Every structure is written in C-alpha cells, then in structure tokens.
Amino acid sequence: MISIVIVSKDEPGLDSTLDGVTRAAESAGLPYEIIVVDASEGRLDAIAAAHPHVRWTAFSPPPGVSVTIPHQRNTGVRAAKGEIVVFTDAGCLPQGNWLRRLVTPMLDEGESVVSGLVTGPEGHDSLYDADARRRAADRYLPECGTGNLAVRREVFDEVAGFDETFGYGSDVDFSWRVQDAGHRIRSAGDAVVTHEWGDRRRQLRRSYVYGKARARLYLKHRSRRAHLLRREPMVVAYPLFLLGLPLTLWFPFYPALLLVPAWRNRHNGPVRVLADHLVYGAGVLAELAAPRGRAGR
C-alpha cells in the first residue's frame, strides 16, 4: 500500500493535482490511497465532492499557529495505512509515470527515502529550477523538500515525523534528521512533478520565508554550521551585506560589492538573482532577530 499525502489550505490547484495523482497512481498498478489534509474550513468542499475516492481530513489549526504545514503532514501520516508514504503539494502536476518512477528505488533496490524532481512548467523556469535539475542528477542528495518525496513509514516513525515548531523549513529539517538517523536520500530525477511558482511578488515572498527557514534550521542543527560558509555562503554573505548598508554613508561605493554576484549571474538575470538573494538575506536577519518563542512561526 502506498499512501499519498497532500496538504492544502486554499489552493484551487488541488483539483488538478488530484486528477494527476490519481492517473499516476492508477498507471503505477500498485495498491494506493490518497489523503488530503485540508485547512480551508470548507472552502474546498466542491473539490472534495469531485474526488470521492480521496480520504478527506478537515484540519483546524492549533491556537496561535498560522503556518500549519508540518502539523497537517503529521496528521496525514497518522491517518495513512501504507508502508510507503508519498508527499506532494497542492498545485503540483505529476508528469509521465511519476509514481512508479518515484517508488521503484524502494521496491527494487531497498531504498528507504526517495526524492523526485520538482520544477516549473516548461517555458516558466524560476530561479529554483536550474539548481533542482543539477542536484537531481546526483545519485544521493544532501537534503530534500516534500513536494515530491517517498519515505518508508518506519523511517518516518523513527524520526518522529515533522517538527511542528517550524513554520516553513520543516521538510528540510525532516530530511536532515533522516540522514542523522543513518538513512540516505536517493534521487529519482526522472520522477517529475511541475509546479507553477507564481508571479515575481510571490517568488520574492517565497525567498523571504526560505531565508527565515534557513536561519531556523541552522539555529536548531548546530553541528551543520561548521560547513555553512563552504556549502551555503549566501546564508551569511547577504545578511552581512544588508547589515553593512549604513557604511554607504562613509563609503559610497559599498553597494558596488554586488557587482561581483551580478557578474557571476549575468546569464540568469542578475537583477532578478540579486533581488531574490537580498530578500532571502532579509529573511535570515528577521529570523535571527525574532524572539525565540516566535521563531519559526
């Protein structure tokens, strides 16, 4: 049994996701169930009615919690019956023989965690896509999200699921803890789902919350800080640049430091890249400045 868990709040794209997931599950020829954990308070009831084969779970957020992604995923897994749990997101569209390709390394090779590729629709690439494709070519991954992920239930239980103290970033935290428990994350680059990343404003908002999440991750996983500068220099470089902006009063050419990353990204749209990274850096600073009781919320 494969349990496919999808969490949603107010995403009308969930309808198309369920169509695509159902087709992929049927073509895989494996026993499956689809579970939706819905926090829309009834606003997506029409979609639920259109997919009677889906197990629909209404979710009410805990008091004071605005981002309930990890809570909903944990709820979905608790309701799941399968030995393999597959996660994808509302708005994702499976491509080709997605589910079969995602779980084949588990069924044929004994892998315990497999991550597929999430990319923008053809012709609508975002800043995230080139890096995602590059990483997907590796056999094993250093981390992964849950937009396209399969994990054995026993592994999920071993690490106690998703950390509900996170807002965003609980998926990467989960993948780090899975590795700390001795499991590798197998890449299945041919198991593809596409996702429309939204307009520029939405992408900048995503960069901000990703920055906050990254800071939260390193606050929790202290042992990983030793490799931070080598593996993720932008987590340090852009926050430091923003903190140094007052120096412009004495050194007018201080902003010219951005010419270096602008040149390096000249083929990727340097203005777009710099805006994304600066907003990401602002997110890092916002998380570091937040009272610890509110961090990650």
RODO-2510 file (C-alpha; in nm, 4 decimals, decimal comma):
residues 297
     n   res          X          Y          Z
     1     m     0,0000     0,0000     0,0000
     2     i     0,1242     0,3478    -0,0947
     3     s    -0,0300     0,6388     0,0951
     4     i    -0,0144     0,9688    -0,0948
     5     v    -0,0500     1,2634     0,1440
     6     i    -0,1357     1,6125     0,0194
     7     v    -0,1854     1,9120     0,2490
     8     s    -0,3855     2,2147     0,1436
     9     k    -0,5362     2,5350     0,2725
    10     d    -0,6892     2,7422    -0,0060
    11     e    -0,5240     2,6103    -0,3225
    12     p    -0,7778     2,5667    -0,6046
    13     g    -0,4979     2,3935    -0,7983
    14     l    -0,5596     2,0966    -0,5707
    15     d    -0,8277     1,9787    -0,8145
    16     s    -0,5770     1,9349    -1,0988
    17     t    -0,3252     1,7816    -0,8593
    18     l    -0,5738     1,5155    -0,7537
    19     d    -0,6551     1,4391    -1,1168
    20     g    -0,2867     1,3942    -1,1989
    21     v    -0,2022     1,1983    -0,8855
    22     t    -0,4948     0,9624    -0,9429
    23     r    -0,3892     0,8946    -1,3025
    24     a    -0,0301     0,8327    -1,1953
    25     a    -0,1385     0,6011    -0,9134
    26     e    -0,3680     0,4004    -1,1408
    27     s    -0,0995     0,3615    -1,4066
    28     a     0,1557     0,2504    -1,1451
    29     g    -0,0529    -0,0615    -1,0839
    30     l     0,0111    -0,0624    -0,7090
    31     p    -0,2328    -0,0504    -0,4171
    32     y    -0,2719     0,3106    -0,3094
    33     e    -0,4749     0,5633    -0,1156
    34     i    -0,4871     0,9416    -0,1434
    35     i    -0,5251     1,1503     0,1715
    36     v    -0,5916     1,5243     0,1692
    37     v    -0,5490     1,7188     0,4920
    38     d    -0,7469     2,0357     0,4302
    39     a    -0,7320     2,3530     0,6398
    40     s    -0,9696     2,5551     0,4190
    41     e    -1,2612     2,5394     0,6661
    42     g    -1,4938     2,4123     0,3959
    43     r    -1,3897     2,6432     0,1138
    44     l    -1,2677     2,3468    -0,0935
    45     d    -1,5703     2,1237    -0,0345
    46     a    -1,6532     2,1260    -0,4063
    47     i    -1,3140     1,9739    -0,4839
    48     a    -1,3677     1,7103    -0,2164
    49     a    -1,7048     1,6205    -0,3683
    50     a    -1,5464     1,5877    -0,7137
    51     h    -1,2986     1,3279    -0,5842
    52     p    -1,4985     1,0809    -0,3738
    53     h    -1,2158     0,8248    -0,3814
    54     v    -0,9933     1,0597    -0,1780
    55     r    -0,9852     1,0365     0,2008
    56     w    -1,0541     1,3934     0,3076
    57     t    -0,9500     1,5129     0,6536
    58     a    -1,0591     1,8540     0,7776
    59     f    -0,7886     2,0258     0,9812
    60     s    -0,8228     2,3041     1,2371
    61     p    -0,5016     2,4895     1,3290
    62     p    -0,3791     2,4965     1,6880
    63     p    -0,4331     2,8324     1,8630
    64     g    -0,1779     3,0939     1,7628
    65     v    -0,0291     2,8935     1,4755
    66     s    -0,0645     3,0473     1,1291
    67     v     0,1519     2,8084     0,9244
    68     t     0,0395     2,4508     0,9837
    69     i     0,2238     2,2635     0,7089
    70     p     0,4137     2,0250     0,9428
    71     h     0,1035     1,9707     1,1569
    72     q    -0,1023     1,8755     0,8520
    73     r     0,1604     1,6391     0,7165
    74     n     0,1860     1,4630     1,0508
    75     t    -0,1934     1,4372     1,0598
    76     g    -0,1944     1,2842     0,7110
    77     v     0,0649     1,0225     0,8031
    78     r    -0,1196     0,9303     1,1206
    79     a    -0,4233     0,8575     0,9030
    80     a    -0,2210     0,6652     0,6439
    81     k    -0,2337     0,2879     0,6099
    82     g     0,0563     0,2398     0,3708
    83     e     0,4069     0,1107     0,4296
    84     i     0,5308     0,3796     0,1897
    85     v     0,4192     0,7417     0,2349
    86     v     0,4419     0,9759    -0,0635
    87     f     0,4180     1,3522    -0,0281
    88     t     0,3357     1,6079    -0,2941
    89     d     0,1893     1,9579    -0,2766
    90     a    -0,1381     2,1112    -0,3859
    91     g    -0,0712     2,2697    -0,7249
    92     c     0,1879     2,0107    -0,8287
    93     l     0,1187     1,8210    -1,1507
    94     p     0,2725     1,4734    -1,1909
    95     q     0,4425     1,4108    -1,5232
    96     g     0,4533     1,0795    -1,7059
    97     n     0,4907     0,7668    -1,4955
    98     w     0,5702     0,9738    -1,1861
    99     l     0,4638     0,7474    -0,9009
   100     r     0,6135     0,4275    -1,0403
   101     r     0,9464     0,6020    -1,1010
   102     l     0,9447     0,7533    -0,7523
   103     v     0,8908     0,4283    -0,5640
   104     t     1,0919     0,1935    -0,7895
   105     p     1,4204     0,2524    -0,5977
   106     m     1,2333     0,1420    -0,2855
   107     l     1,0663    -0,1608    -0,4372
   108     d     1,3616    -0,2849    -0,6427
   109     e     1,6689    -0,1586    -0,4573
   110     g     1,5644    -0,1362    -0,0943
   111     e     1,5982     0,2404    -0,0577
   112     s     1,4142     0,3970     0,2345
   113     v     1,3845     0,7621     0,1218
   114     v     1,3493     0,8794    -0,2392
   115     s     1,3158     1,2360    -0,3649
   116     g     1,1904     1,3240    -0,7124
   117     l     1,2295     1,6446    -0,9132
   118     v     1,0064     1,9496    -0,8678
   119     t     1,0390     2,2033    -1,1472
   120     g     0,8438     2,4812    -1,3123
   121     p     0,6271     2,4123    -1,6175
   122     e     0,8088     2,4140    -1,9489
   123     g     0,8834     2,7718    -2,0505
   124     h     0,8255     2,9083    -1,6995
   125     d     1,1559     2,8385    -1,5286
   126     s     1,2234     3,0033    -1,1945
   127     l     1,5454     3,0645    -1,0055
   128     y     1,4948     2,7334    -0,8297
   129     d     1,4756     2,5106    -1,1364
   130     a     1,8342     2,5065    -1,2612
   131     d     1,9665     2,4141    -0,9174
   132     a     1,6967     2,1496    -0,8713
   133     r     1,7840     1,9846    -1,2034
   134     r     2,1538     1,9927    -1,1240
   135     r     2,1044     1,8271    -0,7853
   136     a     1,8611     1,5698    -0,9258
   137     a     2,1402     1,4316    -1,1456
   138     d     2,3237     1,3081    -0,8342
   139     r     2,2524     0,9606    -0,7006
   140     y     2,2067     1,0797    -0,3420
   141     l     2,1004     1,4195    -0,2104
   142     p     2,2182     1,6250     0,0886
   143     e     1,8600     1,7330     0,1633
   144     c     1,5165     1,7494     0,0049
   145     g     1,1727     1,9026     0,0286
   146     t     0,8385     1,7265     0,0389
   147     g     0,6934     1,8410    -0,2913
   148     n     0,7938     1,5055    -0,4398
   149     l     0,9067     1,2601    -0,1742
   150     a     0,8595     0,8957    -0,0799
   151     v     0,9581     0,7618     0,2621
   152     r     0,9071     0,4310     0,4342
   153     r     0,6652     0,4630     0,7238
   154     e     0,9148     0,3036     0,9629
   155     v     1,1676     0,5789     0,8830
   156     f     0,9059     0,8488     0,9373
   157     d     0,8202     0,6996     1,2758
   158     e     1,1862     0,6594     1,3672
   159     v     1,2486     1,0353     1,3438
   160     a     0,9072     1,1254     1,4919
   161     g     0,7776     1,2966     1,1800
   162     f     0,7861     1,6692     1,1133
   163     d     0,8906     1,9216     1,3763
   164     e     0,5795     2,1289     1,4433
   165     t     0,7787     2,4155     1,5929
   166     f     0,8696     2,5128     1,2362
   167     g     0,6595     2,7256     1,0075
   168     y     0,8442     2,6823     0,6793
   169     g     1,1506     2,4602     0,6520
   170     s     1,0105     2,1575     0,8349
   171     d     1,0701     1,9469     0,5224
   172     v     1,4451     2,0164     0,5118
   173     d     1,4652     1,9662     0,8878
   174     f     1,2967     1,6292     0,8381
   175     s     1,5448     1,5319     0,5675
   176     w     1,8417     1,6316     0,7847
   177     r     1,7124     1,4258     1,0769
   178     v     1,6524     1,1300     0,8457
   179     q     2,0174     1,1473     0,7440
   180     d     2,1302     1,1873     1,1037
   181     a     1,9438     0,8609     1,1726
   182     g     2,1582     0,6855     0,9112
   183     h     1,9342     0,6917     0,6023
   184     r     2,0362     0,8223     0,2610
   185     i     1,8114     1,0269     0,0325
   186     r     1,8056     0,8638    -0,3090
   187     s     1,7453     1,0920    -0,6056
   188     a     1,4881     0,9938    -0,8678
   189     g     1,5359     1,2692    -1,1228
   190     d     1,3032     1,1001    -1,3717
   191     a     1,0101     1,1187    -1,1263
   192     v     0,8902     1,4693    -1,2089
   193     v     0,6163     1,6978    -1,0869
   194     t     0,5776     2,0522    -1,2130
   195     h     0,4694     2,3463    -1,0029
   196     e     0,3767     2,6987    -1,1069
   197     w     0,5877     2,9204    -0,8820
   198     g     0,3689     3,2274    -0,9250
   199     d     0,4425     3,5876    -1,0178
   200     r     0,7530     3,7804    -0,9169
   201     r     0,5954     3,9117    -0,5981
   202     r     0,5074     3,5621    -0,4854
   203     q     0,8559     3,4369    -0,5628
   204     l     1,0100     3,7167    -0,3584
   205     r     0,7781     3,6317    -0,0714
   206     r     0,8941     3,2709    -0,1012
   207     s     1,2581     3,3825    -0,0894
   208     y     1,1889     3,5735     0,2322
   209     v     1,0304     3,2788     0,4115
   210     y     1,3008     3,0469     0,2758
   211     g     1,5601     3,2774     0,4323
   212     k     1,3777     3,2688     0,7640
   213     a     1,3534     2,8928     0,7433
   214     r     1,7242     2,8531     0,6684
   215     a     1,8214     3,0546     0,9719
   216     r     1,5833     2,8492     1,1841
   217     l     1,7401     2,5294     1,0520
   218     y     2,0917     2,6334     1,1475
   219     l     1,9752     2,7518     1,4879
   220     k     1,8479     2,4008     1,5513
   221     h     2,1173     2,1946     1,3754
   222     r     2,4296     2,3417     1,5300
   223     s     2,6602     2,0660     1,4056
   224     r     2,5950     2,1734     1,0463
   225     r     2,7204     2,5274     1,0990
   226     a     3,0836     2,4206     1,0556
   227     h     3,0255     2,3729     0,6820
   228     l     2,7943     2,6707     0,6338
   229     l     3,0367     2,9070     0,4582
   230     r     3,1515     2,6390     0,2164
   231     r     2,8121     2,4913     0,1327
   232     e     2,5801     2,7921     0,1587
   233     p     2,7742     3,1200     0,1579
   234     m     2,4651     3,3232     0,0671
   235     v     2,3154     3,2421     0,4099
   236     v     2,5981     3,4523     0,5562
   237     a     2,7043     3,6881     0,2771
   238     y     2,3740     3,8630     0,2030
   239     p     2,2689     3,9187     0,5653
   240     l     2,6136     4,0675     0,6329
   241     f     2,5824     4,2896     0,3270
   242     l     2,2458     4,4202     0,4470
   243     l     2,3848     4,4857     0,7943
   244     g     2,6682     4,6801     0,6348
   245     l     2,4491     4,9131     0,4272
   246     p     2,4924     5,2048     0,6745
   247     l     2,8587     5,2043     0,5691
   248     t     2,7404     5,3642     0,2459
   249     l     2,7320     5,6957     0,4362
   250     w     3,1118     5,6795     0,4612
   251     f     3,1936     5,4517     0,1700
   252     p     2,9596     5,5446    -0,1195
   253     f     3,0881     5,2568    -0,3313
   254     y     2,9908     4,9915    -0,0747
   255     p     2,6876     4,8744    -0,2843
   256     a     2,9316     4,8071    -0,5689
   257     l     3,0145     4,4828    -0,3887
   258     l     2,7021     4,3470    -0,5546
   259     l     2,8692     4,3757    -0,8936
   260     v     3,0570     4,0510    -0,8216
   261     p     2,7481     3,8277    -0,7827
   262     a     2,5755     4,0267    -1,0584
   263     w     2,8556     3,9355    -1,2989
   264     r     2,8534     3,5718    -1,1912
   265     n     2,4797     3,5553    -1,2600
   266     r     2,4819     3,7616    -1,5769
   267     h     2,3223     3,4778    -1,7732
   268     n     2,0460     3,4170    -1,5164
   269     g     1,9083     3,7698    -1,4960
   270     p     2,1388     3,9482    -1,2479
   271     v     1,8729     4,1891    -1,1192
   272     r     1,6323     3,9032    -1,0525
   273     v     1,9010     3,6986    -0,8764
   274     l     2,0213     3,9877    -0,6600
   275     a     1,6675     4,0820    -0,5597
   276     d     1,5973     3,7208    -0,4667
   277     h     1,9157     3,6856    -0,2620
   278     l     1,8767     4,0182    -0,0822
   279     v     1,5206     3,9344     0,0184
   280     y     1,6453     3,5915     0,1279
   281     g     1,9100     3,7647     0,3401
   282     a     1,6432     3,9866     0,4932
   283     g     1,4534     3,6722     0,5902
   284     v     1,7631     3,5315     0,7615
   285     l     1,8027     3,8524     0,9624
   286     a     1,4340     3,8613     1,0541
   287     e     1,4514     3,5097     1,1961
   288     l     1,7703     3,5786     1,3909
   289     a     1,6120     3,8917     1,5392
   290     a     1,2871     3,7208     1,6366
   291     p     1,2254     3,6260     1,9991
   292     r     1,2934     3,2549     2,0356
   293     g     0,9347     3,1877     2,1349
   294     r     0,8183     3,3175     1,7998
   295     a     1,0979     3,1805     1,5837
   296     g     0,9817     2,9606     1,3008
   297     r     0,6176     3,0609     1,3400
***
